[in-house]
Amino acid sequence: MKLAAFKAAAVALVLAVSPASAQDRLLNVSYDVSRELFEKLNPVFAQAWKAQSGRDVTIEQSHAGSSKQARSILEGLPADVVTFNQETDVEMLAKGGMVAEDWRAAFPNNASPYYSMPAFLVREGNPKNINNWSDLARDDVQVVFPNPRTSGNGRYTYLAAYAFALRENGGDAEAAQAFVRKIMENVPVFDTGGRAATQTFVEREIGDVLVTFETETRQIAAQYADRGLVAVTPPVSLFSAFPVAVVTENTDRNGTTELATAYLNWLYSPEAQRILAENGNRVNDETVKAEFADKFPQVELLTVEDVFGGWDKIQSEHLAVGGILDKVFVNR
């Protein structure tokens, strides 16, 4: 009954907007820590759209843990586009009929206009000398990252640590599980999302290292410049796609499919790629990549496909109830 009422209210909200204004309004449902990024991107797109179409556009944002956002859309949140940090959450929408099954083919680079990888943020001077994943399993190190059950950010941290351990131990799954379990034991508190984990580390001053996307380590260090926080990119990490998709189930009804598609295509433009790179994201545009080459350390990027056999296997072997994540997860 509650779900039905929520859906009815969402539909009523959409119908209350006139067709003309609906074409000029987008709801971008995104992950927890992307607020500042889209605050910079959206006004620039609005200018480009005005120049192209002669129309103004209002882009509204919704931010929370990526998986939570996907569930909210299935329950009626009227997203026009999603800009997530985990492919499984877009797949959830595809299986629910909200997004095209072939969503990866709709935009370049498997619908990932930018990417990152899990990296570290440490305290001033890096007093614990934390530089690689092996340091996170030391007895004297407290690690902060969000709950991998509720956060795409946390899930990537879990997978990156597991991938590193497999690489270091010749593919020994038991050794990898023991390594990740030790890291889990070093986490004093599991927050539900990346934003809360950042507050735990920076504002509550809990832990020796925050693990989050590389782009976030730089932004947090800049935001709290008075704290002297240091961003550290480990020599090995896991490629983290930031997938995007048009929520066609909603845009077809809202009359916003053209606008939504233009918005996501624009993220691949040199103008947008430059803003993304300026904010610590790794991009695919070769010219922009060359401009910012000195700002991004060399790193060996492992991939989900090569290490785990793809997201379907991760879902069934790691993330499903009773899977490997449940076996190594240490509740706090």
Sine and cosine of phi, psi and omega as CSV:
sin_phi,cos_phi,sin_psi,cos_psi,sin_omega,cos_omega
0.00,0.00,-0.68,0.73,0.01,-1.00
-0.89,0.45,-0.68,0.73,0.02,-1.00
-0.89,0.45,-0.68,0.73,0.00,-1.00
-0.88,0.47,-0.66,0.75,0.01,-1.00
-0.91,0.41,-0.63,0.78,0.02,-1.00
-0.89,0.45,-0.70,0.71,0.00,-1.00
-0.90,0.44,-0.68,0.73,-0.01,-1.00
-0.88,0.47,-0.65,0.76,0.01,-1.00
-0.92,0.40,-0.63,0.78,0.01,-1.00
-0.91,0.42,-0.68,0.73,0.02,-1.00
-0.90,0.43,-0.65,0.76,0.01,-1.00
-0.88,0.47,-0.61,0.80,0.02,-1.00
-0.90,0.44,-0.68,0.74,0.02,-1.00
-0.91,0.41,-0.69,0.72,-0.04,-1.00
-0.93,0.36,-0.40,0.92,-0.01,-1.00
-0.96,0.29,-0.26,0.97,0.02,-1.00
-1.00,-0.02,0.75,-0.66,-0.02,-1.00
-0.91,0.41,0.47,-0.88,-0.02,-1.00
-0.81,0.58,-0.63,0.78,-0.03,-1.00
-0.90,0.44,-0.73,0.69,-0.04,-1.00
-0.96,0.28,-0.49,0.87,0.02,-1.00
-0.88,0.47,-0.54,0.84,0.01,-1.00
-0.93,0.37,-0.31,0.95,-0.07,-1.00
-0.95,-0.32,0.33,0.94,-0.04,-1.00
-0.69,-0.72,0.73,-0.69,0.03,-1.00
-0.79,-0.62,0.58,-0.82,0.19,-0.98
-0.93,-0.38,0.92,-0.40,0.06,-1.00
-0.99,-0.14,0.92,-0.39,0.03,-1.00
-0.99,-0.12,0.87,-0.49,-0.19,-0.98
-0.76,-0.65,-0.01,-1.00,-0.05,-1.00
-0.99,0.14,0.08,-1.00,-0.26,-0.97
-0.90,0.44,-0.64,0.77,-0.19,-0.98
-0.95,-0.33,0.44,0.90,-0.04,-1.00
-0.98,-0.21,0.16,0.99,-0.08,-1.00
-0.83,0.56,-0.81,0.59,-0.08,-1.00
-0.90,0.44,-0.58,0.81,0.00,-1.00
-0.87,0.49,-0.76,0.65,-0.06,-1.00
-0.97,0.24,-0.34,0.94,0.15,-0.99
-0.90,0.45,-0.47,0.88,0.04,-1.00
-1.00,0.03,-0.58,0.81,-0.04,-1.00
-0.96,0.27,-0.70,0.71,-0.18,-0.98
-0.87,0.49,-0.70,0.72,0.01,-1.00
-0.89,0.46,-0.55,0.84,-0.01,-1.00
-0.95,0.32,-0.64,0.76,0.08,-1.00
-0.89,0.45,-0.66,0.76,-0.01,-1.00
-0.84,0.54,-0.63,0.77,0.04,-1.00
-0.92,0.40,-0.67,0.74,0.00,-1.00
-0.91,0.42,-0.65,0.76,0.01,-1.00
-0.92,0.40,-0.63,0.78,0.05,-1.00
-0.88,0.47,-0.70,0.71,0.00,-1.00
-0.91,0.41,-0.57,0.82,-0.04,-1.00
-0.98,0.19,-0.67,0.74,-0.17,-0.98
-0.94,-0.34,-0.31,0.95,-0.10,-1.00
0.98,0.18,0.13,0.99,-0.06,-1.00
-0.89,-0.45,0.52,-0.86,0.12,-0.99
-0.99,0.14,0.40,-0.92,0.05,-1.00
-0.66,-0.75,0.63,-0.78,0.12,-0.99
-0.94,-0.35,0.82,-0.57,0.02,-1.00
-0.93,-0.36,0.90,-0.43,0.04,-1.00
-0.99,-0.13,0.51,-0.86,-0.06,-1.00
-0.88,-0.48,0.53,-0.85,0.17,-0.99
-0.73,-0.68,0.77,-0.64,-0.08,-1.00
-0.76,-0.64,0.72,-0.70,0.11,-0.99
-0.15,-0.99,-0.04,-1.00,0.09,-1.00
-0.81,0.58,0.66,-0.75,-0.11,-0.99
-0.82,0.57,-0.71,0.70,-0.02,-1.00
-0.92,0.39,-0.62,0.79,0.06,-1.00
-0.89,0.45,-0.64,0.77,0.01,-1.00
-0.90,0.45,-0.67,0.74,0.02,-1.00
-0.88,0.48,-0.68,0.74,0.02,-1.00
-0.91,0.42,-0.61,0.79,0.01,-1.00
-0.90,0.44,-0.61,0.79,0.04,-1.00
-0.90,0.43,-0.67,0.74,0.04,-1.00
-0.89,0.45,-0.45,0.89,-0.01,-1.00
-1.00,-0.04,-0.01,1.00,0.10,-0.99
0.79,-0.61,-0.10,0.99,0.05,-1.00
-0.87,0.49,0.86,-0.51,-0.20,-0.98
-0.99,0.12,0.87,0.49,0.01,-1.00
-0.92,0.40,0.62,-0.78,0.18,-0.98
-1.00,-0.07,-0.62,0.78,0.05,-1.00
-0.69,-0.73,0.40,-0.92,0.16,-0.99
-0.85,-0.52,0.65,-0.76,0.12,-0.99
-0.79,-0.61,1.00,-0.02,-0.17,-0.99
-0.98,-0.21,0.03,-1.00,0.08,-1.00
-0.86,-0.51,0.30,0.95,0.06,-1.00
-0.43,-0.90,0.76,-0.65,-0.07,-1.00
-0.92,0.40,-0.53,0.85,-0.03,-1.00
-0.88,0.47,-0.47,0.88,-0.01,-1.00
-0.97,0.26,-0.54,0.84,0.12,-0.99
-0.94,0.33,-0.62,0.78,0.05,-1.00
-0.87,0.49,-0.60,0.80,0.06,-1.00
-0.85,0.53,-0.67,0.75,0.02,-1.00
-0.94,0.34,-0.60,0.80,0.03,-1.00
-0.90,0.44,-0.68,0.73,0.02,-1.00
-0.92,0.38,-0.43,0.90,0.04,-1.00
-1.00,0.05,0.04,1.00,0.06,-1.00
0.99,0.16,0.17,0.99,-0.03,-1.00
-1.00,0.03,-0.45,0.89,-0.07,-1.00
-0.79,-0.61,0.54,-0.84,0.00,-1.00
-0.86,0.51,0.61,-0.79,-0.01,-1.00
-0.87,0.49,-0.55,0.84,-0.01,-1.00
-0.99,-0.12,0.61,0.79,-0.10,-0.99
-0.85,0.53,-0.51,0.86,0.00,-1.00
-0.91,0.42,-0.45,0.89,-0.03,-1.00
-1.00,0.08,-0.10,0.99,-0.08,-1.00
-0.97,0.24,-0.40,0.92,-0.05,-1.00
-0.64,-0.77,0.36,-0.93,-0.04,-1.00
-0.88,0.48,0.28,-0.96,0.07,-1.00
0.81,0.59,0.70,0.72,-0.01,-1.00
0.82,0.57,0.64,0.76,0.06,-1.00
0.87,0.48,0.59,0.81,0.06,-1.00
-0.81,-0.58,1.00,-0.09,-0.06,-1.00
-0.94,0.33,-0.30,0.95,0.06,-1.00
-0.46,-0.89,0.20,-0.98,-0.06,-1.00
-0.48,-0.88,0.15,-0.99,0.02,-1.00
-0.43,-0.90,-0.36,-0.93,0.06,-1.00
-0.29,-0.96,0.41,-0.91,0.08,-1.00
-0.89,0.46,0.70,-0.71,0.01,-1.00
-0.58,-0.81,-0.07,-1.00,-0.16,-0.99
-0.87,-0.49,0.51,-0.86,0.20,-0.98
-0.82,-0.58,0.84,-0.55,-0.08,-1.00
-0.86,-0.51,0.18,-0.98,-0.06,-1.00
-0.98,0.18,0.24,-0.97,-0.12,-0.99
-0.76,0.64,0.80,-0.61,0.02,-1.00
0.99,0.16,-0.03,1.00,-0.04,-1.00
0.74,0.67,0.88,0.48,-0.13,-0.99
-0.88,0.47,-0.44,0.90,0.01,-1.00
-1.00,-0.05,0.05,1.00,0.04,-1.00
0.80,0.61,0.83,0.56,-0.03,-1.00
-1.00,-0.08,0.90,-0.43,-0.08,-1.00
-0.74,-0.67,-0.32,0.95,-0.07,-1.00
-0.59,-0.81,0.18,-0.98,-0.05,-1.00
-0.87,0.50,-0.55,0.84,0.00,-1.00
-0.87,0.49,-0.48,0.88,0.00,-1.00
-0.93,0.38,-0.42,0.91,-0.04,-1.00
-0.95,0.31,-0.29,0.96,-0.01,-1.00
-0.99,-0.11,0.07,1.00,0.03,-1.00
-0.95,0.31,0.50,-0.86,-0.03,-1.00
-0.91,0.41,-0.42,0.91,-0.10,-1.00
-0.99,-0.10,0.20,0.98,-0.07,-1.00
-0.89,-0.46,0.79,-0.61,0.14,-0.99
-0.98,-0.18,0.77,-0.64,-0.11,-0.99
-0.92,-0.38,0.67,-0.74,0.05,-1.00
-0.86,-0.51,0.82,-0.57,0.18,-0.98
-0.36,-0.93,0.38,-0.93,-0.09,-1.00
-0.96,0.29,0.29,-0.96,-0.03,-1.00
-0.87,0.50,0.87,-0.50,-0.01,-1.00
-0.92,0.38,-0.21,0.98,0.07,-1.00
-0.98,0.19,-0.40,0.92,-0.09,-1.00
-0.88,-0.48,-0.18,0.98,-0.13,-0.99
-0.78,-0.63,0.77,-0.64,0.11,-0.99
-0.88,0.47,-0.60,0.80,0.07,-1.00
-0.84,0.54,-0.78,0.63,0.01,-1.00
-0.90,0.43,-0.57,0.82,0.01,-1.00
-0.90,0.43,-0.66,0.75,0.03,-1.00
-0.91,0.41,-0.60,0.80,0.06,-1.00
-0.88,0.48,-0.73,0.68,0.04,-1.00
-0.84,0.54,-0.74,0.67,-0.05,-1.00
-0.92,0.38,-0.62,0.78,0.01,-1.00
-0.90,0.43,-0.67,0.74,0.03,-1.00
-0.90,0.44,-0.66,0.75,0.01,-1.00
-0.91,0.42,-0.69,0.72,0.00,-1.00
-0.89,0.45,-0.66,0.75,0.05,-1.00
-0.87,0.49,-0.71,0.71,-0.04,-1.00
-0.91,0.42,-0.62,0.78,0.07,-1.00
-0.88,0.47,-0.68,0.73,-0.01,-1.00
-0.90,0.45,-0.66,0.75,-0.05,-1.00
-0.96,0.27,-0.40,0.92,-0.10,-0.99
-0.91,-0.40,0.41,0.91,0.09,-1.00
0.88,0.47,0.53,0.85,0.04,-1.00
1.00,0.09,0.17,0.99,-0.01,-1.00
-0.95,0.31,0.96,-0.28,-0.08,-1.00
-0.92,0.40,-0.61,0.79,0.00,-1.00
-0.91,0.41,-0.64,0.77,0.04,-1.00
-0.92,0.40,-0.61,0.79,0.02,-1.00
-0.90,0.43,-0.67,0.74,0.01,-1.00
-0.91,0.42,-0.64,0.77,0.02,-1.00
-0.90,0.43,-0.62,0.78,0.00,-1.00
-0.91,0.42,-0.74,0.67,-0.03,-1.00
-0.92,0.39,-0.59,0.80,0.04,-1.00
-0.88,0.47,-0.61,0.79,0.02,-1.00
-0.91,0.41,-0.64,0.77,0.06,-1.00
-0.89,0.46,-0.68,0.73,0.02,-1.00
-0.86,0.52,-0.62,0.78,0.01,-1.00
-0.91,0.42,-0.41,0.91,-0.02,-1.00
-1.00,0.05,0.03,1.00,0.00,-1.00
-1.00,-0.04,0.90,-0.43,-0.06,-1.00
-0.96,0.29,-0.49,0.87,0.00,-1.00
-0.43,-0.90,0.70,-0.72,0.05,-1.00
-0.98,-0.21,0.95,-0.30,0.10,-0.99
-0.99,0.16,0.31,-0.95,-0.08,-1.00
-0.98,0.19,-0.36,0.93,-0.04,-1.00
-0.55,-0.84,0.15,-0.99,-0.06,-1.00
-0.90,0.43,-0.60,0.80,-0.01,-1.00
-0.88,0.47,-0.72,0.70,0.00,-1.00
-0.92,0.39,-0.60,0.80,0.02,-1.00
-0.90,0.44,-0.62,0.78,0.05,-1.00
-0.88,0.48,-0.69,0.72,0.01,-1.00
-0.89,0.45,-0.63,0.77,0.04,-1.00
-0.87,0.50,-0.71,0.71,-0.06,-1.00
-0.96,0.26,-0.73,0.68,-0.14,-0.99
-1.00,0.09,-0.79,0.61,-0.15,-0.99
-1.00,0.08,-0.60,0.80,0.04,-1.00
-1.00,0.02,-0.17,0.98,0.06,-1.00
0.85,0.53,0.66,0.75,0.06,-1.00
-0.99,-0.17,0.71,-0.70,0.10,-0.99
1.00,-0.05,0.29,-0.96,0.01,-1.00
-0.98,-0.20,-0.36,0.93,-0.06,-1.00
-0.50,-0.87,0.70,-0.71,0.14,-0.99
-0.98,-0.21,0.77,-0.64,0.07,-1.00
-0.96,-0.27,0.85,-0.52,0.01,-1.00
-0.41,-0.91,-0.04,-1.00,0.02,-1.00
-0.89,0.45,0.56,-0.83,-0.01,-1.00
-0.78,0.63,-0.68,0.73,0.00,-1.00
-0.86,0.52,-0.59,0.81,-0.01,-1.00
-0.96,0.30,-0.57,0.82,0.01,-1.00
-0.87,0.50,-0.60,0.80,-0.02,-1.00
-0.96,0.29,-0.68,0.73,-0.03,-1.00
-0.92,0.40,-0.65,0.76,0.01,-1.00
-0.92,0.40,-0.67,0.74,0.02,-1.00
-0.87,0.49,-0.63,0.78,0.02,-1.00
-0.95,0.32,-0.63,0.77,-0.03,-1.00
-0.91,0.42,-0.61,0.79,-0.01,-1.00
-0.93,-0.36,0.79,0.62,-0.09,-1.00
-0.85,0.53,-0.49,0.87,-0.02,-1.00
-0.95,0.32,-0.22,0.98,-0.02,-1.00
-1.00,0.03,-0.25,0.97,0.00,-1.00
0.94,0.34,0.43,0.91,-0.01,-1.00
-0.91,0.41,0.54,-0.84,-0.08,-1.00
-0.86,-0.51,0.80,-0.60,0.07,-1.00
-0.99,0.10,0.75,-0.66,0.00,-1.00
-0.80,-0.60,0.85,-0.53,0.10,-1.00
-0.99,-0.14,0.89,-0.45,-0.02,-1.00
-0.92,0.39,0.37,-0.93,-0.05,-1.00
-0.93,0.38,-0.34,0.94,0.02,-1.00
-0.73,-0.68,0.70,-0.71,0.08,-1.00
-0.43,-0.90,-0.14,-0.99,-0.09,-1.00
-0.92,-0.40,0.82,-0.58,0.05,-1.00
-0.83,0.56,0.80,-0.60,-0.05,-1.00
-0.86,-0.51,0.98,-0.22,0.04,-1.00
-0.95,0.32,0.55,-0.83,0.10,-0.99
-0.92,-0.40,1.00,0.05,-0.16,-0.99
-0.98,0.21,0.49,-0.87,0.04,-1.00
-0.78,-0.62,0.42,-0.91,0.03,-1.00
-0.32,-0.95,0.49,-0.87,0.14,-0.99
-1.00,0.08,0.77,-0.64,0.03,-1.00
-1.00,0.07,0.99,0.13,-0.18,-0.98
-0.88,0.47,-0.50,0.86,0.03,-1.00
-0.85,0.53,-0.58,0.82,0.02,-1.00
-1.00,0.01,-0.67,0.74,-0.07,-1.00
-0.93,0.38,-0.54,0.84,0.06,-1.00
-0.88,0.47,-0.61,0.79,0.00,-1.00
-0.97,0.23,-0.60,0.80,-0.06,-1.00
-0.99,0.16,-0.25,0.97,-0.09,-1.00
0.96,0.27,0.46,0.89,-0.09,-1.00
-0.90,-0.43,0.24,0.97,-0.07,-1.00
-0.88,0.48,-0.70,0.72,-0.01,-1.00
-0.89,0.46,-0.73,0.69,-0.02,-1.00
-0.91,0.42,-0.70,0.71,-0.01,-1.00
-0.88,0.48,-0.67,0.75,0.01,-1.00
-0.91,0.40,-0.67,0.74,0.02,-1.00
-0.89,0.45,-0.63,0.77,-0.01,-1.00
-0.88,0.48,-0.73,0.68,-0.03,-1.00
-0.95,0.31,-0.61,0.79,0.08,-1.00
-0.88,0.48,-0.59,0.81,-0.03,-1.00
-0.89,0.46,-0.47,0.88,0.01,-1.00
-0.88,0.47,-0.31,0.95,0.04,-1.00
-1.00,-0.03,-0.09,1.00,-0.03,-1.00
-0.94,0.33,0.46,-0.89,0.04,-1.00
-0.81,0.58,-0.60,0.80,0.00,-1.00
-0.88,0.48,-0.76,0.65,0.00,-1.00
-0.94,0.34,-0.65,0.76,-0.01,-1.00
-0.88,0.48,-0.57,0.82,0.03,-1.00
-0.92,0.38,-0.67,0.74,0.05,-1.00
-0.89,0.45,-0.67,0.74,0.02,-1.00
-0.87,0.49,-0.72,0.70,-0.01,-1.00
-0.92,0.39,-0.64,0.77,0.03,-1.00
-0.87,0.50,-0.44,0.90,-0.02,-1.00
-0.98,-0.19,0.37,0.93,0.18,-0.98
1.00,0.02,0.14,0.99,0.03,-1.00
-1.00,-0.04,0.59,-0.81,0.11,-0.99
-1.00,0.09,0.68,-0.73,-0.11,-0.99
-0.83,-0.56,0.16,-0.99,-0.07,-1.00
-0.97,-0.24,-0.30,0.95,0.02,-1.00
-0.89,0.46,0.88,-0.48,-0.14,-0.99
-0.89,0.45,-0.62,0.79,0.00,-1.00
-0.91,0.40,-0.73,0.68,0.01,-1.00
-0.91,0.41,-0.64,0.77,0.02,-1.00
-0.85,0.52,-0.66,0.75,0.01,-1.00
-0.92,0.40,-0.60,0.80,0.01,-1.00
-0.88,0.48,-0.57,0.82,-0.11,-0.99
-0.95,-0.32,0.27,0.96,-0.10,-0.99
-0.85,0.53,-0.59,0.81,-0.06,-1.00
-0.97,0.25,-0.14,0.99,-0.03,-1.00
-0.99,-0.10,-0.12,0.99,-0.05,-1.00
-0.84,-0.54,0.91,-0.42,0.00,-1.00
-0.88,0.47,0.49,-0.87,0.12,-0.99
-0.91,0.41,0.69,-0.72,-0.01,-1.00
-0.53,-0.85,0.62,-0.78,0.10,-0.99
-0.99,0.13,0.89,-0.45,-0.05,-1.00
-0.98,-0.20,0.91,-0.41,0.14,-0.99
-0.98,0.18,0.36,-0.93,-0.01,-1.00
-0.84,-0.54,0.45,-0.89,0.04,-1.00
-0.85,0.53,-0.64,0.77,-0.04,-1.00
-0.92,0.39,-0.72,0.70,-0.06,-1.00
-0.95,0.31,-0.62,0.78,-0.09,-1.00
-1.00,0.09,-0.69,0.73,-0.17,-0.99
-0.93,-0.38,-0.17,0.99,-0.02,-1.00
1.00,0.08,0.26,0.97,0.06,-1.00
0.96,-0.27,0.20,-0.98,-0.08,-1.00
-0.93,0.37,-0.52,0.86,0.02,-1.00
-0.89,0.46,-0.66,0.75,0.03,-1.00
-0.94,0.35,-0.61,0.79,0.07,-1.00
-0.87,0.49,-0.68,0.73,-0.01,-1.00
-0.88,0.47,-0.71,0.70,-0.08,-1.00
-0.98,0.20,-0.58,0.82,-0.10,-1.00
-1.00,-0.07,-0.53,0.85,-0.10,-1.00
-0.95,-0.30,-0.73,0.68,-0.21,-0.98
-1.00,-0.09,-0.29,0.96,0.00,-1.00
-0.92,0.40,0.39,-0.92,0.04,-1.00
-0.84,0.55,0.79,-0.61,-0.04,-1.00
0.99,0.11,0.07,1.00,0.00,-1.00
-0.98,0.21,-0.16,-0.99,-0.10,-1.00
-0.89,0.46,-0.63,0.78,0.02,-1.00
-0.86,0.52,-0.69,0.72,0.02,-1.00
-0.88,0.47,-0.54,0.84,-0.05,-1.00
-0.96,0.29,-0.53,0.85,-0.06,-1.00
-0.98,-0.20,-0.20,0.98,-0.08,-1.00
-0.94,0.35,0.72,-0.69,0.02,-1.00
-0.93,-0.36,0.93,-0.36,-0.04,-1.00
-0.93,0.37,0.59,-0.81,0.05,-1.00
-0.84,-0.54,0.00,0.00,0.00,0.00
